[in-house]
Structure formats: C-alpha cells, structure tokens
C-alpha cells in the first residue's frame, strides 16, 4: 500500500512541474464526420452502443440473481455498480458530445469515463489490498477526485487557460497502478490477473485507435475511423470486467477480509 501511495503522491507532485495543458481545438476534428439517417458523425455516435451494452448488461448481472453468487458480501458490489453505471452513462455523454463536438459537450463525455476509471481502481484495491477501505471511503475519494479533475479542467478552460494535467493523471494512473498491484498483491477474489491483463490491453488499444484516428480511417479505406473503433475497443474492455466477475469463484483463502 505504501508503494501505491508513493506513486500517487509522486505523480501528483510531478504535475506541478509540468506546464498547464489546454484542450487542443483540433481534438474535435474527427476523421469520420459523415452523417447517415439524419445523424451527424454517424460512426462516432452509434459506436457508443458498445458502452450501453456493456454497462447495462453489467448492471443487470450485478443487480440480478447473479449478485449473491458472485459477491461474498454486498459491499463488494459497490465499486462495480458504480463502474457499470459510469460505463452506461458514457454512451449517453459520448453521443451528446459527438452529435456536436465542443469543449462544453466534451465535459459530459469525459465525466462518466472518469467515474468508471476511479471505481474500477477502487474495486481492485478492495479485492487485493484492503476490502473495507476500497469499498467505502477510498471509493468515494477516488470518484470525487476524478470528478474534480474535470471540473477543474472545465473551469480553467472557460477562463481561457485550460488545464488537463489532473484529468490526464486520472486517466493514466490506474493503468500504471494495476501491474504494481498484481505483482505485490497476488491474492484475489474477483480480479483475476489474466482478465485484468485483457482490460489493460483493450484500454491501451482504444487509446492507440484514438490517437491514430485519421490513419486508421485511411487504412480501412474510409469505411471506419480510429475513433469509432476506439469506442468499441473500450466497450470490449468493460465487457471483460463483467466476464471476470462471472468467472470468479472465490475460495475461502482468497476471499479473506483484508482489513488488518
């Protein structure tokens, strides 16, 4: 736990040695701006169905009869409930943004993403490090920090000196944290390493597809863009989290309380 706190503290401290990062206006100029069926930016809009499917299916499983089979205690379900709620809301926020891309609308695209990132991070901590800590106040703290990072960006952007440093940290810290947690804390009940590896892989692929939006669009003969595929890849990552939960069969040794 000390290692993770040190990474968090070092990362946050390092942000103050980096110049503020404004939102690039060119970010809103996506490769595929074609409309279809009266829907502008059709590909980037409808590809959000992947988030809706993953989020709603995840909520159905967690709130349904599978809940008692998956989770040892009700508290364990909370981070995943927030995670899949966030994933489902990404589809709403991202559709709203892609219908008419702008900084104002981008806030509602990124807000549920941040909530989902932080909730998943807390779920891993709860399962592998400290159950009560990860499922209660740390969950609230991380989700709150994720939201605040976006509120800070939006306020600074509206004042003409936008700063994405803290939101960028919120996005990438969990990806840096997960391998460390898997290495230092091998015991788990729900978060099997092979599934977490696939979650990281799908997320990394989504970021590459986002970065090379136009290049992917050209590569596939202007059939589908990188950003459209990015939505599908990220949605696949969320589905892996659901498969991870359905595949979990916690034993008494790995499900012991980590509250010492």
Protein Blocks (a to p, Z undefined) as FASTA:
>chain_A
ZZmmmmmmmmmmmmmmpccddddfklmmcfblcdeehiahklmmmmmmmmmmmmmmmmmm
mmmmmlmmmpmbfklmmmmmmmmmmmmmmmmmmmmmmmogcfklmmmmmmmmmmmmmmmm
mmmmmmmmommlmmmmmmmmmmmmmmmmmmmmmmmmmnopacfklmmmmmmmmmmmmmmm
mmmmmbcfklcfklmmmmmmmmmmmmmmmmmmmmmmmmnoomacfklmmmmmmmmmmmmm
mmmmmmpccdfklmpccfZZ
